[in-house]
């Protein structure tokens, strides 16, 4: 995939994503404090830095992305959640749209703690894929959407830097299997479907060390 093609794909994905996230920046972090303490802290920490690899770090995440995920976990109008997860579906069931906006803004203001990669061999492979993609498989570079430092792009693509390797690996595999399908225009599924288990693990390991 060439650079021009990647830009076209990105552009086509933005409109539905932006529409879904519209207005999230109006959230009030101060109003989220009680919900964080009572609902979120046990899994994600009071500051959004999780202590358990199975639970993602939320600190520093773009509010638009966090808001979209919370909305996707919520069953609405008699329809099942767009992003099925037994724990999170239950957690957001009683949250209002305003609550979710406030939570998204709250975690966006928290400072993420730096983490480190652990496997040098995997990091080397992961770096090559993250920065340059896999031409032979038609896999675009991860950095095209998530930026070279993993910071992502507000209202477009999530911050991935410093995320637990275990969590990132699990999510990419979920996109690959179709278990997770809340990516605009199948962007993540289209990439994940072409990656092997080792390649996914390598990208996840590299991302864990980004800052």
Residue pairs with C-beta under 8 A, 6 or more apart in sequence:
1 133
1 138
1 139
1 140
6 140
6 144
9 140
9 185
9 187
10 144
10 145
10 156
12 185
13 184
13 185
13 187
14 156
14 184
16 184
16 185
17 68
17 155
17 156
17 184
18 64
18 155
18 156
20 68
20 71
21 64
21 65
21 67
21 68
21 155
23 101
24 63
24 64
24 67
24 101
24 104
24 105
25 63
25 64
25 105
26 101
27 63
27 67
27 98
27 101
27 102
27 103
27 104
27 105
27 106
28 101
28 102
28 105
29 102
29 105
29 106
29 108
29 109
31 98
31 102
32 99
32 102
32 103
32 105
32 106
33 106
35 95
35 99
35 102
35 103
36 46
36 103
36 106
37 46
39 91
40 58
40 91
40 103
43 50
43 52
43 55
43 87
44 50
44 55
44 56
44 57
44 58
44 107
45 51
45 59
47 59
47 110
47 111
48 57
48 58
48 59
48 60
48 61
48 106
48 107
48 110
48 112
49 57
49 59
49 110
49 112
49 113
50 56
50 57
50 58
50 164
53 164
53 165
53 166
53 167
54 164
54 166
54 167
54 170
55 167
56 163
56 164
56 167
57 112
57 113
57 162
57 163
57 164
58 66
58 107
58 110
59 107
59 110
59 111
59 112
59 113
60 107
60 108
60 110
60 111
60 112
60 159
61 107
61 108
61 158
61 159
62 108
62 152
62 153
62 154
62 155
62 158
62 159
63 101
63 104
63 105
63 107
63 108
64 104
64 154
64 155
64 156
65 104
65 152
65 157
65 158
65 159
66 103
66 104
66 107
66 108
67 100
67 101
67 104
68 182
69 83
69 182
70 92
70 95
70 100
70 103
70 104
71 82
71 97
71 100
72 81
72 82
72 83
72 182
73 81
73 82
73 83
73 85
73 88
73 89
73 91
73 92
74 81
74 89
74 92
74 93
74 95
74 100
75 81
75 89
75 93
81 89
82 181
82 182
83 180
83 182
84 179
92 100
95 103
112 159
112 161
112 162
113 162
114 162
114 211
115 162
115 163
115 164
115 208
115 209
116 208
116 209
117 123
117 126
117 165
117 205
117 206
117 208
117 209
118 165
118 205
118 208
119 205
122 198
122 201
122 202
122 205
122 206
123 202
123 205
123 206
123 209
125 198
125 199
125 202
125 206
126 202
126 203
126 204
126 205
126 206
126 207
127 206
129 139
129 141
129 142
129 195
129 199
129 202
129 203
129 206
130 141
130 142
130 143
130 203
130 206
130 207
131 141
131 142
131 143
131 148
132 141
133 139
133 140
133 141
133 142
133 144
134 194
134 195
134 199
137 194
137 195
138 194
139 191
139 194
139 195
140 191
142 160
142 191
142 203
142 207
145 152
145 153
145 156
145 157
145 187
146 152
146 153
146 157
146 158
146 159
146 160
147 153
149 161
149 210
149 211
150 159
150 160
150 161
150 162
150 207
150 210
150 211
151 159
151 161
152 158
152 159
152 160
160 168
160 207
160 210
161 207
161 210
161 211
162 207
162 208
162 209
162 210
162 211
163 207
163 208
164 208
165 201
165 204
165 205
165 207
165 208
166 204
168 203
168 204
168 207
168 208
169 200
169 201
169 204
171 180
172 188
172 192
172 195
172 200
172 203
172 204
173 192
173 197
173 200
174 180
175 181
175 183
175 188
175 189
175 191
175 192
176 189
176 192
176 193
176 195
176 200
178 189
180 188
181 189
183 189
192 200
195 203
